[in-house]
Amino acid sequence: MRGFQFVQTIGSIGVIGLMAVVWGLPAAPAIMFYDWASELLTTDSAWVNASYTGLIGSSAVIIYMLCLIFFAAMLQFIMHVRVKEHTIVPLQSMTTIRWAICGQIGRSIRPFLQHLVPSFVANAYFRISGASIETGAQINTANLNDPNLVTIQADVVIGGTATLNGHLVERGELIFSPIMIEKGALIGTGAMIQPGVRIGAGAVIASRAVVPKYKVIPAGEVWGGIPARKIKDSSQR
């Protein structure tokens, strides 16, 4: 793509403005609530007013967090690269720019999202952003990169700070490859799941393990280590 460096520079400046929108607009409902509640709950006691101010302020922050998360999810729903299978694009392309913008939006709300995992709020955010998440899944991490490339079946448990990464860059190309986690699988705390990985039903990935790209983990097996290797067969207890 000709002039990609120039486009990338202009895009970086544009992202700064976008962050002002992403962080700024969701603050409006919180500010309105704060002003309304402050006027409603005013007394002659300084201590009571201070207590009200603290409660109103913390409530406004929660409103802001929720509005920010769902606003960011809607932006990603509109803008994300719509691929559901292994796809390769030039690194210097408009597809890369769209993907990078969505990634920045996702990263910008993680300090807030991490306080809401696991919860229906976090699951709703991931679903709106493009992830396929079935009933009963427990997602204890905010680090679902490229959520549109992630499928999580029923009763899966994903441990805290685990990372699911649906993309990689190789030889000047941006590669998208979907991740499938089948029913009842367990991803340990801090594990890293790379693009194109398929984890079978009931399989276990040990804490801090790194599952290399395109690896298929058979159902019921236990894998761990860096890179992850089979620790235990499905027949063993």
C-alpha positions, 0 to 999 in steps of 0.5 A: 500500500503506497503511502502507508507510513503517512496514512499510519501517522495520520491515523495515529493522530486520529486515534487520539481524537477517537480516544477523546470520543470513546472516553468522553461521550460515555461520561455524559450520563454519569455527569447528569446523574451526579448533578441531579443527585447532588441537587436532590440530596443536599442537607445542612450537615457537612458530614452528611453532604460529604457522605452523599457526595462520596456515594453519588461520586462512586455511583457516577463512576460505575455508571461511567464504567458501564456506559464506556464498556457498552459504547466501546463494544458498539464501536467494535461491532461497527468497525471490526474486521469481519473474518471468521476463518483463517485470513491473510492480509498485507500488513500495510493495508486498510484492513490493518488500520481498522483492526488496529483501531478496534484493538486500541478501543479494546485496550482503552477500556480494559482497566474498567473491564477487569473489575467486571470479570466474570460477569454477564456485563463482561460476557455481553461486551465480548458478544457485542464485540463479535465473540461467540460465547455459549451459556455457562461460560465463565470468563475471568479475564479481560484479555480476549484479543480479536473477540470476533475470532473467538468461540467459547462453548458451554461451561468453559472456564477461562482463568484470570489474566489468560490471553486469547490472541486471534492474530499474528504478524509474519513476513509483512502479513497480518494473519487472522486465525480463529480460536475454538474452545469446546464445551467444558474445557479449562484454561488456567490462570495466565495461559496464552492461547495463540491464533488458530488453536482448537481446544477439545471438550473437557481439555485442560490447559495448565496455568501459565502455559503457552499453546502455540499457533494452530495447535489442536488439543484433543478432548480431555487431555491436559497440556502445560508448559512453554510451549505447551505439551501433553501432560496427561492422556484423556484416559488417565485420572 
